C-alpha cells in the first residue's frame, strides 16, 4: 500500500512478509514520482509488483501498456 507525499518526491510502501510489516521509504533528490491517476473518492491505488518497479524506476505508468501474452490453456 504505497503512500506518496503531496510534493510527490517521497514514497512509502508497507509490505507484509508473513511475519510482520516492512516499511520501505524512498525520497528523490530531484524530480517527482509520476503517480497514476486516482479515481475520485478513492484513497489508495493497487499496483502489481511490475507497476511498482516501473514507478520506482521513474517510468510513467500511463505511457506504458501491458504486453498481451499468449498462453496455452490447461487441459
C-alpha positions in Angstrom: 0.0 0.0 0.0 2.1 2.9 -1.2 1.7 6.4 0.2 3.0 9.4 -1.7 3.8 12.8 -0.2 2.0 15.9 -1.6 5.2 17.1 -3.3 5.5 13.6 -4.9 9.2 13.4 -4.0 8.7 10.6 -1.4 7.0 7.2 -1.4 6.3 4.8 1.4 5.4 1.2 0.9 4.1 -1.2 3.5 5.0 -4.8 2.8 3.7 -7.8 4.6 6.2 -10.7 4.6 4.1 -13.2 6.6 5.6 -12.5 10.0 5.3 -8.7 10.1 5.3 -5.4 8.2 8.2 -3.8 6.4 8.2 0.0 5.9 10.1 1.0 2.8 10.7 4.7 2.1 12.3 6.3 -1.0 13.0 10.1 -1.4 14.0 11.7 -4.6 16.7 14.4 -4.5 15.3 15.9 -7.8 12.1 15.3 -9.7 8.8 13.7 -8.8 7.2 10.3 -9.0 4.6 10.2 -11.8 1.8 8.7 -9.8 -1.1 7.1 -11.7 -4.4 8.9 -11.7 -6.6 8.0 -8.7 -10.4 7.8 -9.1 -12.4 10.4 -7.2 -13.3 9.2 -3.7 -10.5 6.6 -3.6 -7.8 6.9 -1.1 -5.3 4.4 -2.5 -4.1 2.7 -5.6 -3.4 -1.0 -6.0 -0.3 -1.8 -8.0 1.1 -5.1 -9.3 4.8 -5.7 -8.5 5.8 -4.8 -12.1 4.0 -1.5 -11.9 5.7 -0.6 -8.6 9.1 -1.4 -10.1 8.3 0.9 -13.1 7.1 3.7 -10.8 10.3 3.4 -8.6 12.4 3.4 -11.7 11.0 6.7 -13.0 8.8 5.3 -15.8 5.4 6.8 -16.3 2.7 4.1 -15.9 0.2 6.0 -18.0 2.5 5.9 -21.0 3.1 2.1 -20.8 0.9 -0.9 -21.6 1.0 -4.5 -20.7 2.0 -6.9 -23.4 -0.6 -9.4 -24.5 0.9 -12.8 -23.8 -0.4 -15.9 -25.4 -0.7 -18.9 -23.0 -1.8 -22.4 -23.8 -4.9 -23.3 -21.8 -4.7 -26.2 -19.5 -6.5 -29.5 -20.3 
